[in-house]
Amino acid sequence: MDQPTTTTQPKGKFFAFENQRKRAGDNRPQFIDGQIELLDSGKVFALPAIFVVGGKVDGKAAITRMYGFTDPYPIDTPIRERVAAKAAREQEAPRAAFVGEKGEYLLQSGQYILFPNPAAGTPGKSGHANTDMYGYWNPGSQYPIVKLGAWMGDKNGKGYINGETQLPLPGKEDGVLPDIDPSETYDNHNQDLEHESAPRGRRGRAKETEMAR
């Protein structure tokens, strides 16, 4: 008698820690020193910085986006391959993370985006609480686009973010915001972290200011 087959959604973990040097109005990221696993492949990428975009919701300061860029190669990649991967990333075209009512939302190679989850904290289909944030990551053209779910918390006075990566489920995606502007883009500030340069304006139509904690 044939045994029933089951399929398990491949998942990975990611995390980052609150940047204790972050100050109101500066260009430093909100979270730093993170890592993100590409599903259950064993490939782990550095997550140098997560930047937060703030706005007003019902008159109160709130997160409207979180974004950043991973390194273009897995951790422990040999130096020669790291240099080649950086050069290859510059030649890659953006890819669509999802399609909203206004069109395709494109992510550059290595870029990820997180949105606030309107159902955060409520029971999900699995019975577990819905994540605080959800989003997508383009690890590069040789890998699939993956979906992100993230929680924020603190321990001993230090904040952190952690969550999971998984393949987007087929059919209509839960939580995709229909009115997202597909042309909004964000600068890659990762290259400025070592020098902590002055803030720069974002390209395109994403003109929100970064929100300080």
N, C-alpha and C positions, 0 to 999 in steps of 0.2 A: 504494500500500500504506500502510495506516495505521501511523503511528509508535506504538510502545508508550508509554504514559503512566506517569509515575512521580510519586509524591507525596513531599514532603519535610516532615517534622515541623517546624513553625515553632518556633524557639527564641530565647531572649534570654539576656543575660549579667547577672550581678550580682556585687557585691563590697562589702566593708567592711573596715575596718582595726582592729586591736586598740587599745583605749582605754588609753593609757599612764597615765592618771590613776586607773584602777580600783584600788581597795584592798579588802582582805578586809572583808566586812561592810557595805560601803557600798551605795548604791542605783544606782551608776553602771552603764551598760551595758558589756558585754564588748567589743562592736565598735561603731564609729561611722563617720560620714562616708562612708556607702555610697550606691550607686545600684543600681537594678534595672530591667531592660528588660522590658516586657510583650511577650513573644514577639519576632517580628521586625517589630513595628508601628512602631518608631522612637519609641514613647512610653517615656520614662524617668522613673522616680519616685525621689525621694530616699528613702534608707534610713537615717534618722537614728540608729537605735540597735537593737542586737540584745542582748537580755538572755538570760542563761544560767541555767537551773535545774539544780541539782546533786543528786546522791543517792549511794547506795552500791551498787556492783556487785561482788560477791565480796569485800566488805570494803574496797574501794578507792573513792576519790572518782571520780565519773564524771558526765558530762553526761547528763541524762535528757530535757531539752527545751531548745530555743532558740526565742525568740519575739520579736515586735515588731509595730510598725505603720508602714506606709509613709505618706508624705504622701498626701492625698486627690486630688492632681492631678499631672500630669506637670511636670517641671522646665521653667522658662521660661513657665509659664502666666501670663497677665496678672493683675494684682492683683484686678480685679473678679471674674474667674472663679475665682480662688483662694478668695475669701471665700464665693462661692456654693457652691463644691465642699465647703468645710468644713461649711457649714450643711446641705447635702444629705446628707453622710455621717451626720450625727446622726440622720437620719430613716430610714436604711436598716436593714432587718432582717438579722440574721445569715444566712449561707448554709452549706449542708452542703458540707464539703470532701471527705469520704468517709464511707462507712458501714462501721462495724466490727460485731463481734458484739454490742456493747452499744448500738448505735444510731448516729444521725448525729452526726458531729463538726462542730460549727458554728464558723465564723469570722466575726467582725465585719468590717465594711467596712474594708479596708486592713490587716487582720490577717494575719499569716503564722505558721506553726508549723513547726519542724524537729525531727525525731526522730533518734536515733542509728541508723545502719544496721548491723544485725547482720552483714551481708556486706561491710562496708567493707574495701577493699583487695583483695578477691578478684576474679578476672576476671568481668566481666559478659557479657551476651549479645552485646554488640558486640565483645568482646575487650579492651575497656578496663577499668581497675580501677573497681570500684563506689565510689560516693561515700561520704564519711564520714557525711554527714547526708542526709536526704530529708524532704520536707514539702510544704506547700501554702500558697498565697497567694490571698486574696480581694481583688483590686484595686478592687472596687466593682461595683455592680449592672450597670453598662453594659459590663463586661468579663467574660470567662469566668474561672472558677476555674482556676489553673494549678498545676502540680506543680513542686517545686524539688528540685534535687540540688546538694549543696555539698561542697566540700573545704576543709580547714583546713591552713594551712602557715605558715611564717615565712621572712623574708628579711632579712638584716642585723640579726637580733635583734628584728624587729618581726613580730608575728603578723597574719594576715589570713584572711578567708574569701572564697571566690568559688565560682561555680557557674553553673547554667543554669536557665532557666524553660522549660517546655514544657507542652502540653496533656496531661492525663491520658490514658493509653492505654485503649481500651475493654477490657472484661472485668475479671477480677480484678487488682487493683493489687498489684504486687510490693512487699513491704516493709510494707504496712499492718499495724499492730499490732492484733490482734483484741481485746485486753483494755483498750484505751484508754477512759478514763472520758469519755463524751461531754459531761458536765456541767462539766468543768474549764474555768475561765476565767482570764484574766490581765489585770491592769490595764494601761492604756496609760500607761506612764511617760514617753513622748516629750514630753508637755506639761510635764514637770518638769525637763527637761534643762538649760534655761538657768539655773534657780535651784538645781538640785541639792538638792532638798528631802530631808528625812529619809525613810527607807524606809517604805512603806505595805504593809499586808497585802493579799493577793490575795483576790478574791471566790471564792465557790464552794468547791470541794473541792481545788483545787490549792494545797497548803500547803507545798510544798518550799521550801527556802531557795535563794537565788541563790548559785552557786558561784564563788568567787574563783579566779583563776588564780595 
